[in-house]
Structure formats: structure tokens, C-alpha cells
Amino acid sequence: MTTLNRDEYTLATAEWSSCVSDFTAIEKLIPTNYIFEMPKEQLDWIRENNQYKDFCTEVGIYNDKLILIFCPLDDKGQRKAMSAYAFSTLGPLDGTLTLQEKQEYTIVKNSVLSSDLRRVDNDESMILPVTDRPIMSQDKAVAAIELWRTEGMDWFYLECTEFEGVRVFKRFYVPSADLCLDKPGLLQIKCSFGLKYNDIYQRMLVTLIFISFNQLLENNGSSQTISNTYDWSQPCPPICRI
């Protein structure tokens, strides 16, 4: 597992902070078709060290590459001082990326027989699936990723030239449970940037979209929608808690 010591972590985050207003530098750092990969050992490390309902991912630059640094939080939601920080490097996707959404329906059939056993009524109804949080509609996830790929650099250009980078993300808050960190069979998570319109802030915000890979994606209940796609990260800015 790749880690940074405390000094490397400080330098990496400071370098990104100094870069957020430089569109030319960002354009070289962030190909919009690149992703992050989080192997199981990183997910286990987060689970073992994080004590809060969220964990924090800091954005940094290390060896001239963009990285996500995983920063565990204590039970009060503050960053823990760690001797080492796990991180993931933005890189090209190896192979294809499958976003899966499975919906299960329950069909209810009713047949009514009279007292002399003649059928007097017959109907059939379908119970639509109930969404199990935390999931993201596959279509919405694909749309957000595609929008990032085609317009991500336009977003950066606007932020760098019009707002001098002050609104560019520096970290993301991710609810731990949303990544199903304790789900049996979880092999890894791949993470892509996405672009989504936020009604509250009335502008496009960058988000992180997580795609989990399990040995078997299934669900034991009925009338459920299950998915391997999660989108509950909150970018700072504008949402800054620590």
C-alpha cells in the first residue's frame, strides 16, 4: 500500500493549493479520462483508522501527479494526526469500467373463486423496486462522468480565470458506510470525478463517483434496487467542515 509520511502529506496538499489558480498546470495534471483506484488494503486501512461517520480525502500533488490522500477522522470529526497516510494516484483506466444496477420486482397475482369454485376475479400487480441507499442511478452516474470528461477542463478554466481558483476543490468528505467498507467480498473501489449541478449553490460542482467491485453483487431481499455505484462525496469548497 502506498503511503506518505507527515511531511510528504503537508507538501503534497500545499502544492495542490498553490496550483488551483493555474489552469495550464491543472490541464497537465488531470486528464479527464483518468481515475483513482482503491484496493481492498486501502479500504481496510480506512476502516481500521477512521472513527467518524465520514472520512476525508485531501487532494495533493506527489511526484508531479494528482493524488487523493485518505485522512481518517477521530470520533469528533477532526483529522487524526497520522504517521503515514494512504493515497491513490490519478491514472489511466486499465480495461473497461462496469457500472451495474440491478432491479428486482415482485409480481402479485390474485385470483378470487366463488363459493362454487368459479373464478370471479383475477388481477395482477407489480411492486416497483425500492431504492436502497446509498446508491446513485446508473444513468445519472454515467452522465456525471461523461460531463466531467467532456467539460471538466471548461469548468477548471472558468474557475481559474474568473475566480482565481478559490472555488476549486481541496478535499472531499465521504460517508464511510457509503463505500460498503465492511461488505463481504469487496475487492476494490474505482473512483472517477464527475460534474453535477447543485441546486443549493446554483452551479456545477465536482464530485467523486465510487464504483465498487465485489465477488458477487446480489441482494437477498425482494423489491429492491441494488447498485455498485455510489455518489455521496461533498467537496470543500463549498462544503468545508474541518
C-alpha positions as CSV (number, residue, x, y, z in Angstrom):
1,M,0.0,0.0,0.0
2,T,1.4,3.4,-1.0
3,T,1.7,5.9,1.9
4,L,3.0,9.4,2.6
5,N,4.8,10.4,5.8
6,R,3.6,13.6,7.5
7,D,6.0,15.9,5.8
8,E,5.2,14.5,2.3
9,Y,1.4,14.9,3.1
10,T,1.9,18.5,4.1
11,L,4.0,19.3,0.9
12,A,1.5,17.4,-1.4
13,T,-1.6,19.3,-0.2
14,A,0.3,22.6,-0.2
15,E,1.4,22.1,-3.8
16,W,-2.2,21.5,-4.9
17,S,-3.3,24.6,-3.0
18,S,-0.7,26.6,-4.9
19,C,-1.8,25.1,-8.2
20,V,-5.6,25.7,-8.1
21,S,-5.4,29.0,-10.0
22,D,-3.0,27.7,-12.7
23,F,-5.2,26.3,-15.5
24,T,-2.2,25.2,-17.6
25,A,-0.8,23.2,-14.7
26,I,-4.1,21.6,-13.9
27,E,-4.7,20.7,-17.5
28,K,-1.4,18.7,-17.4
29,L,-2.2,17.1,-14.1
30,I,-5.8,16.0,-14.7
31,P,-6.7,14.1,-17.9
32,T,-10.4,13.9,-17.6
33,N,-10.4,10.2,-18.6
34,Y,-8.2,9.2,-15.7
35,I,-9.5,7.6,-12.4
36,F,-8.4,6.6,-8.9
37,E,-8.2,3.0,-7.8
38,M,-8.6,2.0,-4.1
39,P,-7.6,-1.7,-3.5
40,K,-9.0,-3.6,-0.6
41,E,-6.0,-3.0,1.6
42,Q,-6.6,0.8,1.4
43,L,-10.3,0.3,2.3
44,D,-9.3,-1.9,5.2
45,W,-6.8,0.8,6.4
46,I,-9.5,3.5,6.3
47,R,-11.9,1.3,8.2
48,E,-9.3,0.5,10.9
49,N,-8.2,4.1,11.4
50,N,-11.3,6.1,10.9
51,Q,-13.6,6.7,13.9
52,Y,-16.2,9.1,12.4
53,K,-19.2,8.6,10.2
54,D,-17.3,10.4,7.4
55,F,-13.7,10.3,6.3
56,C,-11.7,12.9,4.5
57,T,-9.9,12.7,1.2
58,E,-7.4,15.5,0.6
59,V,-6.2,16.4,-2.9
60,G,-2.5,16.7,-3.3
61,I,0.4,16.5,-5.9
62,Y,3.1,13.9,-5.4
63,N,5.8,13.1,-7.9
64,D,4.1,15.5,-10.4
65,K,0.9,13.5,-10.2
66,L,-2.5,14.3,-8.7
67,I,-3.3,12.1,-5.7
68,L,-6.2,11.5,-3.2
69,I,-4.9,11.3,0.3
70,F,-7.1,9.4,2.8
71,C,-7.3,11.2,6.1
72,P,-9.0,9.4,8.9
73,L,-11.1,11.4,11.3
74,D,-11.5,11.0,15.1
75,D,-14.7,10.5,16.9
76,K,-15.4,14.2,16.9
77,G,-14.9,14.5,13.1
78,Q,-11.5,16.1,13.3
79,R,-8.5,14.9,11.3
80,K,-6.3,12.5,13.2
81,A,-2.5,13.1,13.2
82,M,-1.1,10.0,11.4
83,S,2.5,8.9,11.0
84,A,1.5,7.7,7.5
85,Y,-1.3,8.5,5.1
86,A,-2.6,6.1,2.4
87,F,-3.1,7.6,-1.0
88,S,-4.2,6.8,-4.5
89,T,-2.7,8.3,-7.7
90,L,-4.9,9.5,-10.6
91,G,-4.1,7.3,-13.6
92,P,-5.4,5.7,-16.8
93,L,-8.2,3.1,-16.6
94,D,-7.0,-0.4,-17.2
95,G,-9.7,-2.1,-19.3
96,T,-13.4,-1.2,-19.0
97,L,-15.4,0.1,-16.1
98,T,-18.7,-1.5,-15.4
99,L,-21.5,0.4,-13.6
100,Q,-24.1,-2.1,-12.6
101,E,-27.6,-1.5,-11.4
102,K,-29.9,-4.4,-10.6
103,Q,-33.6,-4.0,-10.0
104,E,-35.9,-6.7,-8.6
105,Y,-39.6,-6.6,-8.9
106,T,-42.3,-8.5,-7.1
107,I,-45.4,-9.6,-9.2
108,V,-48.5,-10.2,-7.1
109,K,-51.3,-12.3,-8.7
110,N,-54.8,-12.5,-7.1
111,S,-57.4,-15.0,-8.1
112,V,-60.8,-15.0,-6.4
113,L,-63.1,-18.0,-6.5
114,S,-66.8,-18.0,-5.7
115,S,-68.4,-20.3,-3.2
116,D,-69.0,-22.8,-6.0
117,L,-65.3,-22.5,-7.1
118,R,-65.8,-20.4,-10.1
119,R,-63.3,-17.7,-10.8
120,V,-64.9,-14.3,-10.4
121,D,-61.9,-12.1,-10.3
122,N,-58.4,-12.1,-11.4
123,D,-55.8,-9.4,-11.3
124,E,-52.0,-8.9,-11.4
125,S,-49.9,-6.1,-10.0
126,M,-46.2,-5.2,-9.9
127,I,-44.4,-3.8,-6.8
128,L,-41.8,-1.4,-8.1
129,P,-38.3,-1.5,-6.6
130,V,-37.5,0.5,-3.5
131,T,-34.1,2.1,-3.6
132,D,-31.6,1.0,-1.0
133,R,-29.4,4.0,-0.1
134,P,-26.6,4.7,-0.7
135,I,-26.7,4.3,-4.4
136,M,-26.7,6.5,-7.4
137,S,-28.8,5.9,-10.5
138,Q,-26.6,4.4,-13.1
139,D,-27.8,6.8,-15.8
140,K,-27.0,9.8,-13.5
141,A,-23.6,8.4,-12.7
142,V,-22.7,7.9,-16.3
143,A,-24.0,11.3,-17.2
144,A,-21.9,12.9,-14.5
145,I,-18.7,11.1,-15.6
146,E,-19.3,11.9,-19.2
147,L,-19.9,15.6,-18.4
148,W,-16.6,15.6,-16.5
149,R,-14.8,14.0,-19.4
150,T,-16.2,16.5,-22.0
151,E,-16.5,19.7,-19.9
152,G,-14.2,19.2,-16.9
153,M,-11.4,21.4,-18.4
154,D,-14.0,24.1,-19.2
155,W,-15.0,24.0,-15.5
156,F,-11.4,24.5,-14.4
157,Y,-10.8,27.2,-17.0
158,L,-13.8,29.2,-15.6
159,E,-12.8,28.7,-12.0
160,C,-9.2,29.6,-12.7
161,T,-9.8,32.7,-14.8
162,E,-12.9,34.1,-13.3
163,F,-12.5,33.1,-9.6
164,E,-8.7,32.6,-9.4
165,G,-9.1,29.0,-8.2
166,V,-10.6,29.9,-4.8
167,R,-13.7,27.7,-5.5
168,V,-11.6,24.7,-6.8
169,F,-12.0,21.6,-4.5
170,K,-9.2,20.9,-2.0
171,R,-10.8,17.9,-0.2
172,F,-13.9,15.7,-0.2
173,Y,-15.9,14.3,2.7
174,V,-17.1,10.8,2.1
175,P,-19.5,8.9,4.4
176,S,-17.7,5.7,5.3
177,A,-20.7,3.4,5.1
178,D,-21.5,4.6,1.6
179,L,-18.5,2.7,0.3
180,C,-19.7,-0.5,1.9
181,L,-16.3,-0.9,3.6
182,D,-17.5,-3.9,5.6
183,K,-19.4,-5.6,2.8
184,P,-18.2,-9.2,2.3
185,G,-16.5,-9.9,-1.0
186,L,-15.4,-6.3,-1.7
187,L,-12.3,-6.4,-3.8
188,Q,-11.6,-2.8,-4.7
189,I,-13.2,0.6,-5.5
190,K,-12.5,2.7,-8.5
191,C,-13.2,6.4,-8.3
192,S,-13.9,8.9,-11.0
193,F,-14.5,12.6,-10.9
194,G,-17.9,13.8,-12.0
195,L,-19.7,17.0,-12.7
196,K,-23.2,17.6,-11.2
197,Y,-25.4,20.7,-10.9
198,N,-26.1,21.7,-7.3
199,D,-29.5,23.3,-6.8
200,I,-28.4,24.9,-3.5
201,Y,-25.3,26.6,-4.8
202,Q,-26.8,27.2,-8.3
203,R,-23.7,26.0,-10.1
204,M,-21.8,22.9,-11.2
205,L,-19.7,21.1,-8.6
206,V,-17.2,18.4,-8.9
207,T,-18.0,15.2,-7.1
208,L,-16.4,11.8,-6.6
209,I,-18.2,8.8,-8.0
210,F,-17.3,5.5,-6.5
211,I,-17.7,2.2,-8.3
212,S,-17.3,-0.9,-6.1
213,F,-16.2,-4.3,-7.3
214,N,-17.5,-7.3,-5.4
215,Q,-17.0,-11.0,-5.9
216,L,-20.8,-11.3,-6.2
217,L,-23.2,-8.4,-6.4
218,E,-26.5,-9.7,-5.2
219,N,-29.3,-8.9,-2.8
220,N,-31.4,-11.3,-0.6
221,G,-34.5,-9.1,-0.3
222,S,-37.2,-8.6,-2.8
223,S,-38.4,-5.4,-4.5
224,Q,-35.0,-3.8,-4.2
225,T,-32.7,-1.8,-6.4
226,I,-29.0,-2.5,-5.8
227,S,-26.0,-0.9,-7.4
228,N,-22.3,-0.8,-7.3
229,T,-22.2,3.0,-7.9
230,Y,-22.1,5.5,-5.0
231,D,-22.0,9.2,-5.0
232,W,-22.2,10.9,-1.7
233,S,-18.9,12.9,-1.5
234,Q,-19.1,16.5,-0.6
235,P,-16.5,18.9,-2.0
236,C,-14.7,21.5,0.0
237,P,-15.2,24.2,-1.0
238,P,-18.1,25.0,-0.8
239,I,-18.8,22.4,2.0
240,C,-15.9,22.7,4.5
241,R,-16.2,21.1,7.9
242,I,-12.6,20.9,9.1
